[in-house]
Structures are given as structure tokens and as C-alpha cells.
Amino acid sequence: MKRELGKNGPMISAIGLGCMGMSGAYGQSDEKESIATIERALELGHDFLDTADFYLSGHNEMLIGQAIKGKRDKAFLSVKTGMMASPMGYGAVNGHPDYIRHAVMHSLQRLKTDYIDLYTIARIDPNVPVEETVGALAELVAKGVVKYIGLSEASVQSIRKAASTHAITALQIEYSLWTRDIEAEVLPTVRELGIGIVAYSPLSRGFLSGELKKPEDIKDNRAHMPRFQGDNFYRNLELVEKIKTLAVQKKCSPSQLAIAWVLAQGEDIITIPGTKRIKYLEENFASEKVKLTQEDLQSINAIMPFGIASGTRYPEKFMGILNK
């Protein structure tokens, strides 16, 4: 299944691959298995590979660079930049034009390519006018180093300012059954401007898979996220159990139902569930075959309406850099 990314944008796979988890974000990963997973995605025709230069300080890009060797033409590379990596994790946001110009050259080296398909500002720098950041990206487009420009987790105001500076192809933002914030203002705005949506975390960082039973099951950084903690966890688990019942009726997994729901929200939306294993990759891609009727969508909406999830999606210190 292919969809057009943004107005007059490229045709890419409706379900792509989020590669962050291959670089230690959710526990240990195996490089050989990760590379095989990327190769399998391309073999199945799912070309959208999403990474960032700050995923384990460039490790993720180097991994992808190995996986696409000899088959660069089969991959659509989506790279985020603008967040500083530090020994303590992600640091400050940096949207300064000079930083962007240097960052892209390092990404090209790690990916072993001479161009990036979609280059995205991961977060909006409150200390740099977004027009200046996008202006630097526009220079890269003019040079042929970047094909398309993206934003991530941006406010309506920033989206409009950016779009007035240069064509914006996509907005990458969290969108799932339990994160529907964009429906109020952001989604109508990007549709007005002809900007596509790249929905990340469609499985709510694995919660919607239905495999987690108690907070103690979590052994990675999700343990610091409010929705995975204490009473919030159990309230959210009750919702997932109801989704599992619907999935049984549709003869699919809860994960597939969740991904199918995101895709059903509009032809201008693609989604990038993350995994580091072929087994889950193939399960995620099979979500294309799940067809949700209007009655199905109404049943799902009754279980998980806007704002139903308990707890914020990030710890407080990270919530502060969203929607800028």
C-alpha cells in the first residue's frame, strides 16, 4: 500500500519502519537482527525508514547505512535532527542554521549516502525563529542534499510560519488510539496546508500490543513515562483489554487493530511502528489487510475517545519542549 506524503509529495509505503529501538531505546538490541529487519522491510516494499542523528549519537544512522548498502534506491530515508545528544540522554534543542548545516553532513557520512529524502526538525527551538531553521533546510534542498523538509511536534503557529518560508512535506507527530491531541487543531491545519502526517508510536510504545501486564514488566526507559506507572498503568490496561476483545472479533492482533485505526483516519497519514525484530515487522505490515468498517471505528472511538489515556505521554521535562 502506497500513499502520497503531503500535497504533491512522494509516494511511499503507508506503513514504514521506526528504527529508534534498534539503538538501545527499549532495552538491548542485536545489530545483526536489526539489519536483517531493515532488509526485510525493503524486501517487502516498505521503503520508509525513520531515524535521527541523536539516536545513540549516530549509531542508528550507521546501522541503517549498513542495511541499505547496495539498495539505496529502495529506501526512503527520513532523518530527524535538532536535538543534542548527551551522556544523560537527549539534551537541548538546537535549530540554529549553522548546526543544521553541520548535522546534515555528518548524517550523510553515517548513512553512506549523498542525499536524505526527508529531513525533519525534531523539535522547534524556542530561541531561533523557525523561519531561520527552515531557511537553512531550504538551502539544503536547493543543493540537492535534501529532497523534502519536515517538522516534528510543532505548534500550529510554527507550522504556519515554516510553511510560509518553504514547502513543508510532512509533520511527524505522535498519533495513536491513546494520543489524539492533534485532532483538535494540528490535523485541520496541516490538511489546509497540504502537509502529510507521519504518525509515530501508533502502538503507544508497545502498550497497545496487549503484552504488558504490570508496571514491573517494563525494564527500559518507558518505566519513566507516566502512562506506564502505577494507577495510570492499570487504568490504561483496562482500555487495552477492551481493544483486545475487538481485535479478536476482527481476527487480528491488538497491534494490527491499532495500526489499522491510524491508517483509517485519512489517506494523508502514514505510520511508522517501531520494531527490531522481523516477527513483529511482518505482523505490523499485515495491518494493511485489516479493513475497519464505520461501525468498527465507532466501537473503537467509544472505548478510546480523545483524552481517555491516563497520564502524560512523556515525563514533565520532555513535555515542555513539545508544541513550540
C-alpha positions in Angstrom: 0.0 0.0 0.0 1.4 3.4 -1.1 0.3 6.8 -0.1 1.3 10.3 -1.2 3.2 12.1 1.6 1.8 15.6 1.6 0.4 17.6 -1.4 2.5 16.8 -4.5 4.9 14.8 -2.3 6.5 11.4 -2.9 4.6 8.1 -3.0 5.8 6.0 -0.1 4.7 3.0 1.9 1.7 3.7 4.2 3.4 1.7 7.0 7.1 2.4 7.4 9.7 1.3 10.0 10.7 3.3 13.1 14.3 2.3 13.8 14.9 4.0 17.1 14.5 0.8 19.2 17.5 -0.7 17.3 19.8 1.6 19.2 19.0 0.9 22.8 15.8 3.0 23.3 13.8 0.0 24.5 16.3 -2.4 26.0 19.1 -4.3 24.4 19.1 -5.0 20.6 21.1 -7.2 18.3 22.7 -5.4 15.4 22.6 -8.4 13.1 18.9 -8.9 13.7 18.2 -5.2 13.4 19.9 -5.0 10.0 18.0 -8.1 8.9 14.8 -6.4 9.9 15.5 -3.4 7.8 16.5 -5.5 4.9 13.2 -7.5 5.3 11.2 -4.2 5.3 12.7 -3.2 2.0 12.2 -6.7 0.6 8.5 -6.3 1.4 8.3 -3.0 -0.3 8.0 -0.9 2.8 10.5 1.8 2.0 10.1 4.5 4.7 12.9 4.1 7.2 12.8 6.6 10.1 15.9 7.6 12.2 17.5 10.6 13.9 21.1 11.7 14.3 20.7 11.7 18.0 19.6 8.1 18.3 22.5 6.8 20.3 24.7 9.5 19.0 24.6 8.4 15.3 24.6 4.7 15.9 21.2 4.3 14.4 22.2 6.0 11.2 25.3 3.9 10.8 23.2 0.8 11.3 20.8 1.9 8.6 23.8 2.7 6.4 24.9 -0.9 6.6 21.5 -2.3 5.9 20.8 -0.2 2.8 24.2 -0.8 1.2 23.7 -1.6 -2.4 20.0 -0.8 -2.2 19.8 2.9 -1.5 17.3 3.3 -4.3 14.8 1.0 -2.5 14.8 3.2 0.7 13.1 6.4 1.6 15.3 7.9 4.4 13.6 10.0 7.0 16.1 11.7 9.3 15.4 14.0 12.3 17.8 16.5 13.7 18.0 19.4 16.1 18.2 17.6 19.5 21.6 17.4 21.2 22.7 14.1 22.4 24.4 14.0 25.8 25.7 11.3 28.2 22.4 11.7 30.2 20.2 11.2 27.1 18.6 13.9 24.9 19.8 17.4 25.7 18.9 20.9 24.5 17.0 21.6 21.2 19.2 23.3 18.6 17.6 24.8 15.5 20.4 27.2 14.6 21.2 27.2 10.9 24.9 26.5 11.4 24.1 23.5 13.5 21.7 22.2 10.8 24.3 22.6 8.1 26.9 20.7 10.0 24.5 18.0 11.2 23.3 17.0 7.8 26.9 16.4 6.6 27.5 14.0 9.5 24.3 12.2 8.8 25.2 11.7 5.1 28.5 10.2 6.2 27.0 7.8 8.7 24.2 6.8 6.3 26.8 6.4 3.4 24.5 8.4 1.0 24.7 11.7 -0.8 21.1 12.8 -0.1 18.4 12.4 2.5 14.8 12.0 1.3 13.0 13.7 4.3 15.0 15.9 6.7 13.0 16.8 9.8 13.4 19.3 12.6 12.8 17.0 15.7 11.7 19.9 17.9 11.2 23.6 17.4 14.0 25.7 19.0 12.3 28.5 21.1 15.5 30.6 20.8 15.7 30.5 17.0 12.9 31.8 14.7 11.6 28.7 12.9 11.8 30.7 9.6 15.6 30.7 10.0 15.8 27.0 10.7 13.6 26.2 7.7 15.6 28.6 5.7 18.8 26.5 6.3 16.9 23.4 5.3 15.7 25.2 2.1 19.4 25.8 1.2 20.0 22.0 1.5 17.0 21.3 -0.8 18.4 23.8 -3.3 21.8 22.0 -3.2 20.1 18.6 -3.7 21.3 17.3 -0.3 17.8 17.1 1.0 14.6 16.3 -1.1 11.8 17.2 1.3 11.5 19.1 4.6 9.6 18.0 7.7 8.7 19.3 11.1 8.0 17.3 14.3 5.9 18.1 17.3 5.4 21.6 16.2 2.6 24.1 17.2 0.1 25.4 14.7 1.8 28.8 14.8 5.2 27.3 14.0 3.8 25.1 11.2 2.3 28.2 9.5 5.5 30.2 9.8 7.5 27.3 8.5 5.2 26.7 5.6 5.4 30.4 4.6 9.2 30.0 4.3 9.4 26.8 2.3 7.1 23.9 1.3 6.8 21.5 4.3 6.1 18.0 3.2 5.3 16.2 6.5 4.7 16.7 10.2 6.0 13.8 12.3 3.9 13.6 15.5 2.7 11.1 17.9 -0.8 9.8 16.9 -2.5 6.7 18.2 -5.6 5.5 19.9 -4.5 7.0 23.2 -2.7 10.1 21.8 -5.2 12.0 19.8 -4.2 15.6 20.7 -3.6 16.6 17.0 -7.3 16.2 16.1 -8.3 19.5 17.6 -6.1 22.0 15.8 -3.0 20.5 14.3 -4.6 18.0 11.9 -7.0 20.6 10.4 -4.1 23.0 9.9 -1.8 20.5 8.1 -4.6 19.4 5.9 -5.4 23.0 5.0 -1.7 23.5 4.1 -1.3 20.2 2.2 1.2 18.7 4.7 1.2 15.0 5.3 1.2 13.3 8.7 3.9 10.8 9.8 2.4 9.2 12.9 4.9 7.7 15.3 4.2 5.4 18.2 1.0 4.1 16.7 1.2 1.2 19.3 1.8 3.7 22.2 5.3 2.4 22.7 4.1 -1.2 22.8 1.3 -0.7 25.3 -1.4 -1.3 22.7 0.1 -4.7 21.8 -1.5 -6.1 24.9 1.6 -7.9 26.1 2.3 -5.8 29.1 0.5 -6.9 32.3 2.1 -4.9 35.1 4.5 -2.0 35.5 7.2 -4.4 36.7 7.2 -5.9 33.2 8.9 -2.8 31.9 12.7 -2.9 32.0 13.6 0.1 29.8 13.1 3.9 29.7 9.3 3.5 29.4 9.4 3.0 33.1 9.9 6.8 33.5 6.8 7.6 31.4 3.7 8.5 33.4 1.3 6.3 31.4 3.4 3.3 32.3 3.4 4.0 36.0 1.2 3.0 39.0 -2.5 3.6 38.7 -2.1 5.1 35.3 -0.8 1.8 34.0 -3.8 -0.2 35.3 -6.4 2.3 34.0 -4.8 2.2 30.6 -4.6 -1.6 30.7 -8.4 -1.7 31.1 -8.7 0.1 27.8 -6.3 -2.2 26.1 -8.3 -5.2 27.3 -11.4 -3.8 25.6 -9.4 -3.3 22.4 -8.2 -6.9 22.5 -11.8 -8.0 22.5 -12.5 -6.1 19.3 -9.3 -7.4 17.8 -10.5 -11.0 18.4 -13.7 -10.1 16.6 -11.7 -8.7 13.6 -9.4 -11.8 13.6 -6.3 -9.7 14.0 -3.9 -8.8 16.8 -4.4 -5.7 19.0 -1.3 -4.1 17.4 -2.8 -4.6 13.9 -6.1 -3.1 15.0 -4.3 -0.1 16.4 -2.2 0.5 13.3 -5.3 0.0 11.0 -7.1 2.6 13.1 -4.4 5.2 12.5 -4.4 4.5 8.7 -8.2 4.8 8.7 -8.0 8.4 9.9 -7.1 9.7 6.5 -5.2 9.0 3.2 -2.8 11.7 4.1 -1.5 9.8 7.1 1.3 7.2 7.1 2.6 5.5 10.3 5.9 4.2 11.4 5.6 1.5 14.1 9.0 0.7 15.5 10.5 -2.8 15.9 13.8 -4.5 15.9 12.6 -8.0 15.0 11.3 -9.5 11.8 8.5 -11.3 13.5 6.9 -8.0 14.7 7.8 -6.2 11.5 5.7 -8.7 9.4 2.9 -8.5 11.9 2.8 -4.7 11.7 2.9 -4.7 7.9 0.0 -7.1 7.8 -2.1 -4.4 9.4 -2.8 -3.1 5.8 -5.1 -6.1 5.4 -7.3 -5.1 8.3 -10.3 -3.2 7.0 -12.3 -1.3 9.6 -15.9 -0.5 8.9 -17.7 2.6 10.1 -19.2 0.5 12.8 -15.8 -0.7 13.9 -14.5 2.8 14.1 -17.4 3.9 16.2 -16.9 1.0 18.6 -13.2 1.9 18.9 -14.0 5.5 19.4 -16.4 4.6 22.2 -13.6 2.8 24.0 -10.8 5.3 23.4 -12.2 8.8 22.8 -10.0 11.9 22.7 -8.2 12.3 26.0 -9.0 9.0 27.6 -5.5 7.8 28.4 -4.3 8.3 32.0 -1.0 10.2 32.4 1.1 12.4 30.1 3.0 10.7 27.2 6.4 12.0 28.3 7.9 13.0 31.7 7.3 16.6 32.6 10.8 17.8 31.5 10.2 16.5 27.9 6.5 17.7 27.7 7.9 21.2 27.9 9.6 21.1 24.5 6.5 19.9 22.6 4.1 22.1 20.7 6.5 25.0 20.3 
